[in-house]
């Protein structure tokens, strides 16, 4: 793909914080610990009103950097992307598939090809949101669970996601937004989140896979123990893809930590170096 290294580097152009920002000298009393005082990430998951509590700061697991680098183009070194900052599905929602295996309709393939040559228009290079699901795979996210909703905050500086668990249905004919409208329902220990009402301006990943206003995303979250959260994401967009497709990821808790604010345009110096 032409300019793919620059394209992937562009995702970091407006980011100013690290993935595991620390609130210094704070020990969270809610975290179970081993005898030596270290967080016990294998302890049972906490609960809120009888359901698993997903609250915490999470980062999507990354394979070894060398493994990612092996499949990245040579140009990636030119933009000095820190591969510790992004999980593979942030680079491509079809990570692990060959290009010819991706279920793209001709319209989707044409838009993807255009974006590979037009990197300067990547939304994040203009301080616009990374969107869903890409923001979950860059740096860290913070989940805050309340009795009737869950907030998802991202270190990319995206608008917060509000996942309502109060029994409401998705709105009819909503105004399209960057983050969409999300509702969550429990299936046993699994939280099933359905999101719709997207605009078509965000990219699904740093490679430029598109989404349309008809896209619907279903996420299934399961906290298998205190320190590990599994998610399966199914994306359905009949305008650009021939069938729904899914990806799986694991997130690990970052204990005794917090996310920092990200103000994209503050001290930003990268966009001038991004050229088609």
VENRA-V416298 format. One record per pair of residues at least 24 apart in sequence whose C-alpha atoms are under 10 Angstrom apart, sorted by sequence separation. I is the first residue (numbers start at 0). J is the second residue. D is the distance in Angstrom with one decimal. If there is no record, write none. Layout:
i = <I I>
j = <J J>
d = <D D>
This chain:
i = <61 62 70 129 169 171 172 173 174 175 176 177 192 193 194 210 211 212 213 214 226 227 228 59 60 61 62 70 130 168 169 170 171 175 176 177 192 193 210 211 213 214 226 227 58 59 60 61 129 131 164 169 170 191 192 193 210 211 212 213 214 225 226 227 58 59 60 61 128 129 130 164 169 191 192 209 210 211 216 218 222 225 226 58 59 127 128 129 130 164 190 191 192 210 211 215 216 217 218 219 220 221 222 226 59 126 127 128 129 131 163 189 190 191 209 210 214 216 218 220 222 59 126 127 128 130 162 163 189 190 191 209 210 126 127 162 189 190 203 208 209 123 149 162 188 189 190 123 148 149 179 186 188 189 123 148 149 183 185 187 188 189 148 179 180 181 182 183 184 185 188 20 147 175 176 179 181 183 19 175 179 19 174 175 18 19 191 193 18 89 92 189 190 191 192 193 194 92 189 191 91 89 90 88 89 134 88 89 89 90 130 131 132 86 88 89 90 130 131 85 88 89 129 130 131 85 86 87 88 128 129 130 85 86 87 127 128 85 86 84 85 86 84 85 83 84 85 82 83 84 131 7 18 19 8 12 18 131 4 5 7 8 11 17 18 130 3 4 6 7 8 12 130 133 136 3 4 5 6 8 9 11 132 133 134 2 3 4 5 8 10 11 130 131 132 133 134 1 3 4 5 7 8 9 129 130 131 132 133 0 2 3 4 5 6 8 128 129 130 131 132 133 1 2 4 5 7 8 11 127 128 129 130 131 4 5 8 11 127 128 129 130 4 5 10 61 129 4 59 60 129 58 59 57 58 59 122 123 10 58 59 121 122 123 131 10 58 59 121 122 57 58 59 121 7 8 57 58 123 7 56 57 58 122 6 7 56 57 121 132 55 56 57 121 122 131 55 56 121 132 54 55 56 118 53 54 55 114 118 53 54 55 118 52 53 54 115 117 52 53 54 111 115 52 53 114 115 51 52 114 115 52 112 113 114 54 56 111 112 114 50 53 54 55 56 57 111 112 47 48 52 54 56 110 111 0 47 48 110 111 47 110 107 108 132 107 108 107 132 106 107 154 155 156 107 154 155 156 157 103 153 154 155 156 157 103 152 153 154 155 156 157 153 154 155 156 6 7 10 152 153 154 155 6 9 14 5 6 8 9 13 14 140 0 1 3 4 5 6 7 9 10 12 13 92 93 139 141 0 1 2 3 6 9 10 11 12 13 14 91 92 136 139 140 141 1 2 3 5 6 9 10 11 12 13 90 91 92 93 139 140 0 1 2 4 5 6 7 9 10 12 13 89 90 91 92 136 139 0 1 2 3 6 9 88 89 90 91 92 93 135 141 0 1 2 8 9 10 88 89 90 91 92 141 1 87 88 89 90 91 140 141 6 20 87 88 90 139 140 10 18 19 20 139 17 18 19 85 138 139 17 18 19 16 17 18 10 14 16 14 11 10 110 109 107 108 106 107 108 104 105 106 107 20 51 103 104 105 106 107 18 19 50 103 104 105 128 18 51 103 104 105 126 127 17 18 50 51 53 102 103 104 126 16 17 50 51 102 103 104 125 126 15 16 49 50 51 101 102 103 124 125 14 15 16 50 92 101 102 123 124 14 15 101 102 126 13 14 92 102 13 101 124 11 126 10 124 125 124 123 124 124 93 119 92 93 94 119 92 93 119 120 92 119 120 92 118 119 120 117 118 119 117 118 88 116 117 88 116 88 115 87 114 86 53 60 53 59 51 52 53 57 58 59 51 52 55 56 57 58 59 51 55 57 59 51 53 51 52 53 51 53 53 44 45 44 43 44 45 43 44 45 42 43 44 41 42 43 44 41 42 43 44 40 41 42 44 39 40 41 42 39 40 41 38 39 40 61 38 60 61 59 60 61 59 60 58 59 60 57 58 59 60 57 58 59 10 11 31 56 57 58 78 10 30 56 57 58 78 9 10 30 55 56 57 7 8 55 56 57 7 54 55 56 6 7 53 55 56 57 5 6 7 55 56 57 4 5 6 55 56 57 3 4 55 56 3 2 3 0 40 40 40 38 40 38 39 38 37 38 30 29 30 29 27 28 26 27 26 27 25 26 24 25 21 23 24 25 20 21 22 23 19 21 22 23 18 19 21 22 20 21 22 19 20 21 22 19 20 21 18 19 20 18 19 20 17 18 16 17 16 15 16 17 15 16 15 16 14 15 16 13 14 15 13 14 15 13 14 15 12 13 14 15 12 13 15 13 14 13 12 13 14 12 13 12 13 11 12 12 9 12 9 12 9 9 8 5 6 5 6 5 6 5 2 2 1>
j = <85 86 94 153 193 195 196 197 198 199 200 201 216 217 218 234 235 236 237 238 250 251 252 84 85 86 87 95 155 193 194 195 196 200 201 202 217 218 235 236 238 239 251 252 84 85 86 87 155 157 190 195 196 217 218 219 236 237 238 239 240 251 252 253 85 86 87 88 155 156 157 191 196 218 219 236 237 238 243 245 249 252 253 86 87 155 156 157 158 192 218 219 220 238 239 243 244 245 246 247 248 249 250 254 88 155 156 157 158 160 192 218 219 220 238 239 243 245 247 249 251 89 156 157 158 160 192 193 219 220 221 239 240 157 158 193 220 221 234 239 240 155 181 194 220 221 222 156 181 182 212 219 221 222 157 182 183 217 219 221 222 223 183 214 215 216 217 218 219 220 223 56 183 211 212 215 217 219 56 212 216 57 212 213 57 58 230 232 58 129 132 229 230 231 232 233 234 133 230 232 133 132 133 132 133 178 133 134 135 136 176 177 178 133 135 136 137 177 178 133 136 137 177 178 179 134 135 136 137 177 178 179 135 136 137 177 178 136 137 136 137 138 137 138 137 138 139 137 138 139 194 71 83 84 74 78 84 197 71 72 74 75 78 84 85 197 71 72 74 75 76 80 198 201 204 72 73 74 75 77 78 80 201 202 203 72 73 74 75 78 80 81 200 201 202 203 204 72 74 75 76 78 79 80 200 201 202 203 204 72 74 75 76 77 78 80 200 201 202 203 204 205 74 75 77 78 80 81 84 200 201 202 203 204 78 79 82 85 201 202 203 204 79 80 85 136 204 80 135 136 205 135 136 135 136 137 200 201 89 137 138 200 201 202 210 90 138 139 201 202 138 139 140 202 89 90 139 140 205 90 139 140 141 205 90 91 140 141 205 216 140 141 142 206 207 216 141 142 207 218 141 142 143 205 141 142 143 202 206 142 143 144 207 142 143 144 205 207 143 144 145 202 206 144 145 206 207 144 145 207 208 146 206 207 208 149 151 206 207 209 146 149 150 151 152 153 207 208 144 145 149 151 153 207 208 98 145 146 208 209 146 209 207 208 232 208 209 209 234 209 210 257 258 259 211 258 259 260 261 208 258 259 260 261 262 209 258 259 260 261 262 263 260 261 262 263 114 115 118 260 261 262 263 115 118 123 115 116 118 119 123 124 250 111 112 114 115 116 117 118 120 121 123 124 203 204 250 252 112 113 114 115 118 121 122 123 124 125 126 203 204 248 251 252 253 114 115 116 118 119 122 123 124 125 126 203 204 205 206 252 253 114 115 116 118 119 120 121 123 124 126 127 203 204 205 206 250 253 115 116 117 118 121 124 203 204 205 206 207 208 250 256 116 117 118 124 125 126 204 205 206 207 208 257 118 204 205 206 207 208 257 258 124 138 205 206 208 257 258 129 137 138 139 258 137 138 139 205 258 259 138 139 140 138 139 140 133 137 139 138 137 137 239 239 238 239 238 239 240 237 238 239 240 154 185 237 238 239 240 241 153 154 185 238 239 240 263 154 187 239 240 241 262 263 154 155 187 188 190 239 240 241 263 154 155 188 189 240 241 242 263 264 154 155 188 189 190 240 241 242 263 264 154 155 156 190 232 241 242 263 264 155 156 242 243 267 155 156 234 244 156 244 267 155 270 155 269 270 270 270 271 273 244 270 244 245 246 271 245 246 272 273 246 273 274 247 273 274 275 273 274 275 274 275 246 274 275 247 275 248 275 248 275 248 220 227 221 227 220 221 222 226 227 228 221 222 225 226 227 228 229 222 226 228 230 223 225 224 225 226 225 227 228 221 222 222 222 223 224 223 224 225 223 224 225 223 224 225 226 224 225 226 227 224 225 226 228 224 225 226 227 225 226 227 225 226 227 248 226 248 249 248 249 250 249 250 249 250 251 249 250 251 252 250 251 252 204 205 225 250 251 252 272 205 225 251 252 253 273 205 206 226 251 252 253 204 205 252 253 254 205 252 253 254 205 206 252 254 255 256 205 206 207 255 256 257 205 206 207 256 257 258 205 206 257 258 206 206 207 206 251 252 253 252 254 253 254 254 254 255 254 254 255 255 254 255 254 255 255 256 255 256 255 256 253 255 256 257 253 254 255 256 253 255 256 257 253 254 256 257 256 257 258 256 257 258 259 257 258 259 257 258 259 258 259 260 258 259 258 259 259 259 260 261 260 261 261 262 261 262 263 261 262 263 262 263 264 263 264 265 263 264 265 266 264 265 267 266 267 267 267 268 269 268 269 269 270 269 270 271 269 272 270 273 272 273 273 272 273 273 274 274 275 275 274 275 275>
d = <7.5 7.9 9.9 9.7 8.3 9.9 7.7 8.8 8.3 8.1 9.1 6.6 8.0 4.6 8.4 9.4 9.9 8.4 7.4 8.2 8.3 4.8 7.8 9.7 9.1 5.2 8.1 9.2 9.3 9.7 7.9 8.8 8.9 9.9 9.5 10.0 5.6 6.5 9.3 6.8 7.3 9.1 5.6 6.2 9.5 8.2 6.6 7.0 7.1 9.6 9.3 7.5 8.2 6.9 5.0 9.0 6.8 8.7 8.9 9.6 9.9 9.2 4.8 9.9 9.3 6.2 9.0 9.7 7.6 8.5 6.9 9.8 8.7 5.7 6.3 9.4 9.6 6.7 9.5 9.5 9.7 7.8 8.0 8.8 9.2 9.8 7.2 6.6 8.6 9.0 8.0 4.6 8.0 8.3 7.4 9.5 9.9 9.2 9.7 9.5 9.9 9.7 9.3 8.3 9.4 9.6 8.9 4.9 9.6 9.3 8.9 9.8 5.7 6.5 9.8 7.0 9.8 9.6 9.6 9.7 9.9 9.7 8.8 7.8 7.3 9.7 7.3 10.0 6.4 5.1 9.1 7.2 9.1 9.3 9.8 8.8 5.6 6.6 9.8 9.1 9.3 9.0 9.8 8.7 8.7 4.9 9.3 10.0 9.8 9.4 9.5 9.3 6.6 7.9 9.8 8.5 8.6 9.6 9.5 9.7 8.0 9.7 8.1 9.7 10.0 9.2 9.8 9.1 9.7 9.6 9.1 9.8 9.5 10.0 9.1 9.1 9.4 9.4 8.5 6.9 9.4 8.9 9.9 9.8 9.5 8.1 9.7 9.9 7.7 9.7 8.7 9.6 9.5 9.6 9.3 9.6 9.8 8.4 9.5 9.8 8.9 7.9 8.3 8.8 5.1 9.8 7.5 7.6 7.8 8.6 9.5 7.9 9.0 9.4 9.2 5.0 9.3 5.9 6.1 9.4 6.6 6.5 8.4 5.6 8.1 9.6 8.8 7.7 9.3 6.9 9.0 8.8 9.3 5.1 9.4 9.0 8.3 5.8 6.4 8.5 4.5 8.5 5.9 6.2 9.2 5.2 9.3 9.9 8.4 8.7 9.2 9.7 8.5 9.6 9.6 9.9 6.3 9.0 7.6 9.9 9.9 7.3 9.8 7.8 9.0 9.3 8.8 6.2 9.9 7.8 9.5 9.8 9.8 9.2 9.1 7.2 7.4 7.1 9.2 9.0 8.6 7.7 9.9 7.8 9.2 9.2 9.5 4.8 6.9 5.8 9.3 9.0 9.2 8.0 9.0 5.8 8.8 9.8 7.6 4.4 9.5 8.8 7.6 9.1 9.8 5.8 8.4 6.3 5.4 8.9 7.7 7.9 7.9 7.9 9.5 5.7 9.4 6.5 7.2 6.7 7.7 7.9 10.0 9.4 7.7 6.4 8.0 9.0 8.8 9.4 7.1 7.1 7.3 8.8 7.2 9.7 9.9 9.3 8.4 9.3 8.0 8.9 9.5 9.3 9.5 9.3 8.0 8.9 7.3 8.7 8.9 8.0 5.8 9.1 7.5 7.9 7.5 8.8 9.4 8.0 8.1 9.2 6.5 9.3 9.9 9.1 6.6 7.4 8.3 7.6 9.0 4.7 8.8 7.7 9.2 9.7 5.6 6.4 9.4 6.7 6.8 5.4 8.8 9.9 9.6 9.5 5.8 6.1 8.2 8.6 8.4 4.3 7.8 9.6 10.0 8.6 5.6 6.5 7.8 9.6 7.2 5.4 8.9 9.8 9.3 4.7 6.8 9.7 9.5 6.3 4.7 8.8 8.9 9.3 7.2 5.4 9.8 9.9 8.7 6.3 8.9 9.7 7.2 6.5 9.8 8.1 7.0 9.6 8.8 5.9 9.7 9.9 9.7 9.0 8.5 8.4 9.8 7.7 8.4 9.3 9.8 8.5 9.0 9.9 9.2 9.8 5.6 9.2 8.3 9.5 9.7 9.3 9.6 8.2 5.6 9.7 8.2 7.3 7.9 6.8 7.6 7.1 9.9 8.3 8.3 7.5 8.9 6.5 9.3 9.6 8.5 9.8 10.0 9.3 9.7 6.2 9.7 6.8 8.8 9.2 7.7 6.5 8.5 5.0 9.9 9.7 8.4 9.1 6.5 6.4 6.6 9.8 8.8 6.2 8.9 7.1 8.5 9.7 9.9 9.7 8.9 9.7 8.4 6.9 7.4 8.7 9.2 8.6 9.6 7.9 6.5 9.4 9.7 9.5 8.4 9.5 9.6 9.9 8.5 8.8 9.6 7.7 7.3 6.1 7.0 9.3 9.5 9.6 7.6 9.7 9.6 6.2 5.3 7.3 8.5 7.7 5.9 7.7 8.8 7.8 6.3 9.1 9.8 9.8 9.7 9.4 6.2 8.4 7.3 8.2 9.2 5.8 8.0 8.9 6.1 9.1 5.3 9.0 9.7 9.6 9.9 9.9 5.7 6.4 10.0 9.4 9.7 9.6 7.2 6.7 8.7 9.1 7.9 5.5 6.4 8.6 9.3 8.7 6.4 6.1 8.6 8.5 7.8 6.0 9.2 5.1 4.8 5.7 9.7 9.2 9.5 10.0 8.5 9.5 7.6 9.8 9.8 9.9 7.2 6.2 6.0 8.1 7.8 7.6 9.8 9.5 9.0 8.5 8.9 7.7 9.1 6.9 9.8 9.4 9.9 9.9 9.9 9.0 7.3 8.0 7.7 7.3 8.7 7.0 9.9 4.0 6.6 9.9 9.2 9.6 6.7 5.2 9.5 8.3 8.4 8.8 9.9 9.8 9.9 9.4 9.0 9.1 9.1 9.7 7.7 7.9 7.7 4.5 9.1 8.6 9.7 6.0 6.8 9.1 9.9 9.6 7.6 7.6 8.7 9.7 10.0 9.3 8.4 9.3 5.2 8.7 9.8 7.3 9.7 6.0 5.1 9.5 8.6 8.5 8.1 9.5 8.4 6.6 9.6 8.6 4.5 5.8 5.5 7.1 9.8 6.7 8.3 5.5 6.0 9.3 8.6 6.6 8.9 8.2 9.6 8.9 8.8 8.5 5.4 8.5 9.2 8.6 8.3 8.5 9.6 9.2 9.9 9.2 6.6 8.8 9.9 6.4 9.4 9.9 8.5 9.5 8.5 8.0 9.6 8.1 9.3 9.2 9.9 9.0 9.7 9.6 8.2 7.7 6.1 9.7 9.7 8.5 8.8 7.8 9.2 8.8 8.7 9.4 8.5 7.8 9.5 9.7 7.1 6.0 9.8 9.9 7.4 6.1 9.3 10.0 7.1 6.4 8.2 6.0 8.0 9.7 5.5 9.0 6.3 8.3 9.1 9.5 9.9 9.0 8.7 9.8 8.5 9.8 10.0 9.9 6.8 8.8 9.8 9.0 8.1 8.0 9.8 9.9 8.6 9.5 9.4 6.8 9.2 8.2 9.7 9.2 9.1 9.5 9.4 9.9 9.7 9.8 8.0 9.9 9.0 6.5 9.2 6.8 8.2 7.8 4.5 6.7 9.6 4.8 4.1 8.9 5.9 5.3 7.7 5.7 5.2 8.7 8.7 7.0 5.8 7.6 9.6 9.8 5.1 6.2 10.0 7.6 4.1 8.0 9.5 7.7 7.3 9.4 8.8 7.3 9.0 6.8 5.8 9.2 5.9 5.5 8.5 4.2 6.5 9.6 5.3 6.4 9.9 5.9 5.5 9.1 8.9 9.6 8.4 9.5 5.5 6.6 9.8 6.2 8.4 8.4 4.6 7.1 9.7 7.8 9.5 9.6 9.7 5.8 5.7 8.8 8.2 6.7 5.5 8.8 5.1 9.5 7.6 7.2 6.6 6.3 9.9 7.8 8.9 9.7 9.9 6.7 9.0 9.3 7.0 9.4 9.8 10.0 8.2 8.7 6.2 9.5 8.8 9.2 8.3 7.2 7.0 10.0 9.5 9.0 8.7 7.6 9.5 10.0 8.7 9.6 9.5 6.9 9.5 8.6 7.4 10.0 8.1 9.6 7.6 8.9 8.5 5.4 5.3 8.3 6.4 8.4 8.7 7.8 9.6 8.8 9.5 9.9 9.5 9.6 7.6 8.0 7.1 7.6 5.7 9.4 9.7 9.6 4.9 5.9 6.6 5.7 8.1 7.1 5.9 7.2 8.6 7.2 5.3 8.0 9.7 6.8 5.9 7.7 8.7 9.5 8.5 9.0 8.6 8.1 6.7 9.4 7.5 9.7 8.7 6.3 6.0 9.1 6.8 7.3 9.7 8.8 7.9 6.9 8.3 6.0 9.3 4.9 9.0 8.3 8.7 6.8 9.6 8.6 10.0 8.7 8.2 9.2 8.3 6.2 7.7 8.3 9.8 7.9 7.2 5.3 7.9 8.8 6.4 9.8 8.4 9.4 8.0 8.8 9.7 7.3 9.1 9.9 8.7 7.4 9.8 8.6 9.4 9.0 9.6 7.9 9.8>
